[in-house]
Amino acid sequence: MKLEEINNKTNEAFSFLVTALESGESEVLTQYLNAMARFHTYSFGNIMLIARQKPTATRVAGIRTWNSLGRFVKRGEKGILILAPMVGRRAQRKDEIATEIETANAAEERKAAQELYGFRAVHVFDVDQTEGKELPSLTDVGGDVSGYRERLIEYVQGQKITLKYSEKIAPAKGLSSGGRITLLRGMQPAEEFSTLVHEMAHEMLHRSQRRTLTTKQVRETEAEAVAFVVCQSIGLQTGTASADYIRLWNGDAKLLAESLEVVQRTAAVILGAISPRPATSEEAETVNQPQAEPAPIAQPPAAAEAIA
């Protein structure tokens, strides 16, 4: 892919993403956010309780929440015990003397304030302990990444960045931690490719002094925009995936436009690194020479082995 072609593709993809962001929230994102709003944010103590009883848990909720989402706990499943706060209005003690002060809101002010007075044990269940209607999810990237994925991994490792795979980072798909990228094991090739581009963009843009000059919102917008431009440029089907992700971080077209130069420059570098390499004259002559038997083709190693 020539430099001029790379620049044209990045400009087209960038403009497409800006238009998508300006068009408003997608139906997919709306359904996803509505479902996610039903899940509680648990305290550190409850997170530790969940991890100890079911280390593989990814998304937990009570029976009523699961039922409202069209899912039901499987027969024989054992609940995960957590502590739920008990909040109520404390009754006035006998030795307390209330001073009556007549005000416009006197009756309301005399009501005891709600306060925490204890905890009770409740049980929740992980999503894999339930069955039923599929939970809404964001759009996945699809398409053929043959060759591009292998060259991207080669480029990442060539930049002295360690690449690993792990199930423990779920529900996150990827993590970047300065010189090390971890991807969720088991993703489809196109989704893995997109995630790796996103994390590589973090490594290229947000591991220097520039990190202190940007917010999390800006960093996530830039990284996902780079992933979108690269994926779009090689012909992957992205749907609303990138626009939805950016909106989850409260990004918008204005914020993206302010990062135009760094997004396009970073995407161009990655595209240049993963583009098919033209055959040399010697390779071309070898291809044109008749051969008695075709040379055996070495099978690429499995993803986990390739980066071990």
C-alpha positions as CSV (number, residue, x, y, z in Angstrom):
1,M,0.0,0.0,0.0
2,K,1.5,3.3,-1.1
3,L,1.8,6.3,1.1
4,E,-0.7,8.3,-0.9
5,E,-3.2,5.4,-0.8
6,I,-2.7,5.1,3.0
7,N,-3.4,8.8,3.5
8,N,-6.5,8.7,1.3
9,K,-7.9,5.7,3.2
10,T,-7.2,7.2,6.6
11,N,-8.9,10.5,5.6
12,E,-12.0,8.6,4.3
13,A,-12.3,6.4,7.4
14,F,-11.8,9.4,9.8
15,S,-14.6,11.3,8.0
16,F,-16.9,8.3,8.2
17,L,-16.3,8.0,12.0
18,V,-16.9,11.7,12.6
19,T,-20.2,11.4,10.7
20,A,-21.2,8.4,12.7
21,L,-20.6,10.2,16.0
22,E,-22.5,13.2,14.8
23,S,-25.5,11.0,14.0
24,G,-26.3,10.2,17.6
25,E,-26.5,7.1,19.7
26,S,-27.0,3.8,17.8
27,E,-29.8,1.4,18.7
28,V,-27.2,-1.2,19.6
29,L,-25.6,1.2,22.1
30,T,-29.0,2.2,23.6
31,Q,-30.0,-1.4,24.2
32,Y,-26.5,-2.2,25.7
33,L,-26.6,0.8,28.1
34,N,-30.2,0.0,29.2
35,A,-29.1,-3.6,30.1
36,M,-25.9,-2.5,31.8
37,A,-27.8,0.0,34.0
38,R,-29.4,-2.9,35.8
39,F,-26.2,-4.3,37.1
40,H,-24.9,-3.0,40.5
41,T,-21.4,-1.6,41.2
42,Y,-20.1,-3.8,44.0
43,S,-18.0,-2.7,46.9
44,F,-14.4,-3.8,47.3
45,G,-15.4,-6.2,50.0
46,N,-18.1,-7.8,47.9
47,I,-15.8,-8.1,44.9
48,M,-13.4,-10.1,47.2
49,L,-16.3,-12.3,48.3
50,I,-17.3,-12.9,44.7
51,A,-13.7,-13.7,43.6
52,R,-13.2,-16.1,46.4
53,Q,-16.3,-18.1,45.8
54,K,-16.3,-17.9,42.0
55,P,-13.0,-16.7,40.5
56,T,-14.4,-17.0,36.9
57,A,-17.3,-14.7,37.5
58,T,-17.7,-11.8,35.0
59,R,-21.1,-10.4,35.6
60,V,-23.3,-11.1,38.6
61,A,-26.8,-10.1,39.7
62,G,-29.7,-11.2,41.8
63,I,-32.5,-13.5,40.6
64,R,-34.9,-10.6,40.0
65,T,-32.4,-8.7,37.8
66,W,-31.7,-11.8,35.7
67,N,-35.4,-12.5,35.4
68,S,-36.1,-8.9,34.2
69,L,-33.4,-9.5,31.5
70,G,-35.1,-12.6,30.3
71,R,-32.6,-15.0,31.9
72,F,-33.1,-17.6,34.6
73,V,-30.8,-19.4,37.1
74,K,-30.0,-22.9,36.0
75,R,-31.3,-25.8,38.2
76,G,-28.8,-26.8,40.9
77,E,-26.7,-23.7,40.7
78,K,-25.3,-22.4,44.0
79,G,-25.6,-18.7,44.7
80,I,-22.6,-16.4,45.5
81,L,-23.0,-14.9,49.0
82,I,-22.4,-11.1,49.3
83,L,-23.4,-8.5,51.9
84,A,-26.2,-6.1,51.1
85,P,-26.6,-2.9,53.2
86,M,-29.7,-2.4,55.3
87,V,-30.9,1.2,55.3
88,G,-33.8,2.6,57.3
89,R,-35.0,5.5,59.4
90,R,-33.8,5.3,63.0
91,A,-36.5,5.6,65.6
92,Q,-36.2,8.4,68.2
93,R,-34.7,7.2,71.5
94,K,-36.6,7.6,74.7
95,D,-34.0,9.9,76.2
96,E,-33.9,12.2,73.2
97,I,-35.7,15.5,73.4
98,A,-36.9,17.1,70.2
99,T,-37.0,20.8,70.0
100,E,-40.0,22.0,68.1
101,I,-39.3,24.8,65.6
102,E,-42.2,25.7,63.4
103,T,-41.0,26.1,59.8
104,A,-42.7,25.7,56.4
105,N,-41.2,22.2,56.1
106,A,-41.6,21.3,59.8
107,A,-43.3,18.0,59.2
108,E,-40.7,16.9,56.7
109,E,-37.8,18.0,58.9
110,R,-39.2,15.9,61.8
111,K,-38.8,12.7,59.8
112,A,-35.8,10.7,60.8
113,A,-33.0,10.6,58.2
114,Q,-32.3,7.3,56.5
115,E,-29.1,5.7,57.7
116,L,-27.2,2.4,57.4
117,Y,-27.9,0.2,60.4
118,G,-26.4,-3.2,59.3
119,F,-25.9,-5.7,56.5
120,R,-27.6,-8.9,55.5
121,A,-26.5,-11.9,53.4
122,V,-27.9,-12.2,49.9
123,H,-27.1,-14.4,47.0
124,V,-26.2,-13.4,43.4
125,F,-25.5,-15.5,40.4
126,D,-22.9,-15.1,37.6
127,V,-24.1,-14.9,34.0
128,D,-22.8,-18.4,33.2
129,Q,-25.1,-19.8,35.9
130,T,-28.1,-18.5,34.0
131,E,-29.7,-19.3,30.7
132,G,-32.2,-17.6,28.5
133,K,-32.3,-14.5,26.3
134,E,-28.9,-13.2,25.1
135,L,-27.7,-10.1,26.8
136,P,-27.4,-7.0,24.5
137,S,-23.8,-6.5,23.4
138,L,-21.8,-4.0,21.4
139,T,-21.1,-4.8,17.7
140,D,-18.1,-6.9,17.0
141,V,-15.6,-6.3,14.2
142,G,-15.8,-8.9,11.4
143,G,-13.9,-9.8,8.3
144,D,-10.8,-11.5,7.0
145,V,-7.5,-10.5,8.7
146,S,-5.3,-13.2,7.2
147,G,-1.8,-11.8,6.8
148,Y,-2.6,-8.5,8.4
149,R,-2.9,-10.1,11.9
150,E,0.4,-11.8,11.6
151,R,2.2,-8.7,10.3
152,L,0.6,-6.7,13.2
153,I,1.9,-9.1,15.8
154,E,5.3,-9.0,14.1
155,Y,5.3,-5.2,14.2
156,V,4.2,-5.0,17.9
157,Q,7.0,-7.4,18.9
158,G,9.5,-5.5,16.7
159,Q,8.7,-2.5,18.9
160,K,10.0,-4.4,22.0
161,I,6.5,-4.8,23.3
162,T,5.6,-8.0,25.0
163,L,2.3,-9.6,23.8
164,K,0.4,-12.1,26.0
165,Y,-3.0,-13.7,26.1
166,S,-5.1,-14.3,29.2
167,E,-8.7,-15.1,30.3
168,K,-8.2,-13.2,33.6
169,I,-8.6,-9.8,32.1
170,A,-12.3,-10.4,31.2
171,P,-14.6,-8.6,30.7
172,A,-11.9,-6.3,29.2
173,K,-10.7,-7.4,25.7
174,G,-7.3,-5.8,26.0
175,L,-4.9,-4.1,28.4
176,S,-1.9,-1.9,27.7
177,S,0.6,-1.3,30.5
178,G,3.7,0.3,29.0
179,G,5.8,-2.2,27.1
180,R,3.3,-5.0,27.6
181,I,-0.1,-5.7,25.9
182,T,-2.4,-8.4,27.2
183,L,-5.3,-9.6,25.0
184,L,-8.4,-11.7,26.0
185,R,-7.8,-15.3,24.9
186,G,-10.4,-16.8,22.6
187,M,-11.5,-13.7,20.6
188,Q,-12.4,-14.0,16.9
189,P,-9.4,-13.0,14.6
190,A,-11.0,-9.7,13.4
191,E,-11.9,-8.7,17.0
192,E,-8.5,-9.6,18.3
193,F,-6.9,-7.6,15.4
194,S,-9.0,-4.5,16.2
195,T,-8.2,-4.8,20.0
196,L,-4.5,-5.1,19.3
197,V,-4.5,-2.0,17.1
198,H,-6.4,-0.2,19.9
199,E,-3.8,-1.2,22.6
200,M,-0.9,-0.5,20.2
201,A,-2.3,3.0,19.7
202,H,-2.1,3.5,23.5
203,E,1.5,2.4,23.5
204,M,2.4,4.8,20.7
205,L,0.4,7.8,21.9
206,H,0.0,7.6,25.6
207,R,3.2,6.2,27.2
208,S,5.1,9.4,27.0
209,Q,4.8,12.9,28.4
210,R,1.7,13.3,26.3
211,R,-0.2,11.0,28.7
212,T,-0.1,13.7,31.4
213,L,-1.5,16.2,29.0
214,T,-4.6,14.1,28.1
215,T,-7.6,12.8,29.9
216,K,-8.8,9.1,29.9
217,Q,-11.7,10.3,27.7
218,V,-9.2,11.7,25.1
219,R,-7.0,8.6,25.3
220,E,-9.8,6.1,24.7
221,T,-11.2,8.2,21.9
222,E,-7.9,8.4,20.1
223,A,-7.0,4.8,20.5
224,E,-10.4,3.6,19.2
225,A,-10.3,6.1,16.4
226,V,-6.9,4.6,15.3
227,A,-8.4,1.1,15.5
228,F,-11.4,2.2,13.4
229,V,-9.3,3.8,10.7
230,V,-6.9,0.8,10.4
231,C,-9.8,-1.7,10.3
232,Q,-11.8,0.3,7.8
233,S,-8.8,0.7,5.6
234,I,-8.2,-3.0,5.2
235,G,-11.8,-3.7,4.6
236,L,-13.1,-5.1,7.9
237,Q,-16.8,-4.7,8.8
238,T,-16.9,-2.4,11.9
239,G,-20.6,-1.5,12.1
240,T,-21.2,0.9,15.0
241,A,-18.5,-0.8,17.2
242,S,-16.0,2.1,17.3
243,A,-18.6,4.9,17.5
244,D,-20.3,3.1,20.3
245,Y,-17.1,2.6,22.2
246,I,-16.1,6.2,21.9
247,R,-19.6,7.3,23.2
248,L,-19.2,5.0,26.2
249,W,-16.2,7.2,27.1
250,N,-18.3,10.4,26.4
251,G,-16.3,11.1,23.3
252,D,-17.8,13.0,20.4
253,A,-17.1,14.4,17.0
254,K,-15.6,17.7,18.4
255,L,-13.2,15.8,20.6
256,L,-12.2,13.5,17.8
257,A,-11.6,16.4,15.4
258,E,-9.2,17.9,17.9
259,S,-7.1,14.7,17.7
260,L,-7.2,14.5,13.9
261,E,-3.5,14.8,13.3
262,V,-2.3,12.3,15.9
263,V,-5.0,9.7,14.9
264,Q,-4.2,9.9,11.2
265,R,-0.5,9.8,11.8
266,T,-0.6,6.8,14.1
267,A,-3.0,4.9,11.8
268,A,-0.7,5.6,8.8
269,V,2.3,4.2,10.7
270,I,0.4,1.0,11.6
271,L,-1.0,0.6,8.1
272,G,2.4,1.0,6.6
273,A,3.8,-1.7,8.9
274,I,1.0,-4.3,8.2
275,S,0.6,-3.7,4.4
276,P,1.5,-6.6,2.2
277,R,5.1,-6.4,1.2
278,P,5.9,-6.4,-2.5
279,A,7.9,-9.4,-3.7
280,T,11.6,-8.9,-4.4
281,S,13.0,-9.6,-7.9
282,E,14.6,-12.9,-6.6
283,E,11.3,-14.0,-5.1
284,A,9.5,-13.2,-8.3
285,E,12.0,-15.3,-10.4
286,T,11.5,-18.2,-8.0
287,V,7.8,-18.1,-8.3
288,N,8.0,-18.1,-12.1
289,Q,10.3,-21.1,-12.2
290,P,8.5,-24.5,-12.7
291,Q,8.7,-26.9,-9.8
292,A,8.2,-30.6,-9.7
293,E,6.4,-30.5,-6.4
294,P,5.0,-27.6,-4.5
295,A,7.0,-26.6,-1.4
296,P,5.3,-27.5,1.9
297,I,3.6,-24.6,3.6
298,A,4.5,-24.1,7.2
299,Q,1.4,-23.7,9.4
300,P,1.4,-20.6,11.6
301,P,1.7,-21.3,15.3
302,A,-1.3,-20.9,17.6
303,A,-1.8,-17.4,18.9
304,A,-0.6,-18.2,22.4
305,E,2.5,-20.0,21.1
306,A,3.4,-17.3,18.7
307,I,3.8,-14.8,21.5
308,A,5.2,-17.1,24.2
